[in-house]
Amino acid sequence: MNMKKIIFTLYLSLFYFIAVNAQSITGVVMVQKSNGSAEPLPYASVYWLEGRMSVEADESGEFRFERNNHSKVSIIASGIGYTKDTVILEGNENRADLLLKESNTLDEVRIVGKQQANYLSKTTPVKTEVITAAGLCKMACCNLAESFENSASITVGYSDAITGARQIRLLGLSGQYTQMLDENRPVMRGVASPFGLAYIPGQWLESIQVAKGPSSVINGLEAITGQINLEHRKPTAEQPLFINLFLSNSLRTEMNVASSLQLNDKLSTVFLGHFSTDPMGHDGNSDGFRDEPITRQFNISNRWLYFADNGIQIRFGIKALSDNRIAGMNDFKRESSVTPQLWGSRIGNKALNGYLKVGIPLNEDNSKNIAAVMDYNYHRIESFFGLKNYNASQNSAFINLMFQNQINDYHRYVLGLSGQFDNIDELFVQNVFSQGGVIQEEYNLTPGRNEGSAGIYGEYNFNNDDKLSVVAGLRLDYNNLHGWLFVPRTNIKYSFTDHLVLRASAGRGFRSPNQISDNLGALSTGRTIRLQENPRIEDAWTYGANFTGYIPVGYNDNAYLSVEYFRTEFNSQLIADQERDLSSVWFYNIDGRSYTNTYQADFYVEPFERFTILATYRYSDPKVTLEGRGLTDRALISKYKGVLNLQYSTRMNIWTFDFTAQLNGPARLPYFMNDEYSPVYTMLYAQVTRKFRDLEVYMGGENLTNYRQNEAILDADDPYGQSFNSSVIWGPLMGIKLYAGLRFTLWK
């Protein structure tokens, strides 16, 4: 009898053990709205503390765990913009219902990260427009050049109708006067600048910060109209796998891959890969030339982060790319050679980058620390444009050593030493056809240089409880080609009230011109290139002010109106002049005035939850002194631009609808064209995104008005004549582009 009881007890215990271990923990995550109602929270993050496991709730907010021998189960649920909730289950409980509440302290983060794709930073003393990861998904965003369509601050256009190279304009001036930064390291300089925007995949980025004006002195002296800083996907992101696939009606194909891996509690890494191709040439305007080149690009990057227990951070990484382009007449192929009847271009770019960043705290709260940044870039371009050959290579090194000390809550300063060193080898050969169609060298130039600049700087930051912020910086650099360079910069932010903020800035910037690479489109002409033998360094002052008023209207009372004025005035500038005569492109140091006035207004409102309206308008007045013509409007820069962006998302962004309209004003055309000004035109963009558990599917269209610039290539029937010119571009070259794609994210 006792034996039977023992056996029965053993069976009962075994049954209980199996039953407990077979139990599944299920539950639902709800969110309590501000009006008191509750609803499921799709895709919330749910973490099981004892099992060290995390899952993502489904569209209905439901989740499931297997108990796996644990008698006690602690479940934590979280969502961006909401407070966390924790439920503890004992051995006989298998249901966890969690309730999150909207968090006032996280409300701003929620808006920025999820609802506001573009927003103005409230905290920075410099007016800074932030394009978030959500903003980068609102357009196709194949690369950096296509990430600014919703911004009136930045205009993106083609540098010519042959190469497919894009250029940006900020404050009415070419992007060469905007300092490009990759996580505060200078990039896209010199030989790397013509196609640099195409080498930053949009889906590699976490955010973009556009700061107008001279900004900080810490990263060098080249910021004249502003700084654009790129933040890449981080090694610490809990995304072991991200895949983006893209296909357009022109058969442009693209794939981006990212993988963030936490190898242990100190070391993490992110791998980034990119492949894109335009396999077919298209000639939508039937001028005999491809509207965009045939391209093939490979791009890989690997970034690492080591975070020691004592607070030391070490970041390092490497990036490599290969890009090949075939452009010109429709019959020109990869294996073709130019002839008197066949004009073509081949462009090959190869690049390698490596960097190291070290941060060392000197006290427990990291208010005092030292940091070192080292960066190396190699870039080589081999190209020809009809009878013009351009081959160049650049080796660049950047070093920055900083000491930062926060004296108290109000006062902080940074002291540093930095150096920029460039070795640029260039060979430019201009050929002609002799009798019988034989190519004969006309002349060759080697405008390259060895340039080094080293300097010291200091920057003081005062912050009085967000009422007043002052950032004042000074740099003194010695350049082996241009001597001593003194750079003062000041940025002030003053809050009259919580709803009215004034920002003002003034400062100086210097930049060494790169005659050919800054104006690569000029090689796609029939004109002779006349280079300045010893161009001076470009020197300019930029100053301006911005008022931002926050208006308590709309959902969450988060509307704002921002108005601004900026002026850039050059003391010295290199000009590429096509209007001096019809046979040449002349490069010379300006003798006279060159300035730009820019006015802009931005309005943002969220009339009701998840529907946003962003309207911006910019007016530019760019002037330049040309030899023989005096002070005149700078050519090919539109007088004004307006942007209207509407976005609506269903709950938790399951469906997102995005629409953008652009109004582009007239630009002065060179005198040798038929018209004095280009016409006013509009462009429309639209995209629809459907979000599933780990997958987003999107489809959309660009340039839905199908507007194209007429006669983008002048005298296309005679590509070796002096009147042949593909560099006078003021409008879009491609018609309607339809596309579709998907984004898959595997969460940790």
Summary of the structure (lengths in Angstrom):
residues: 748
radius of gyration: 28.8
end to end distance: 54.0
largest distance: 119.0
contacts: 2539
relative contact order: 0.11
helix: 8%
strand: 57%
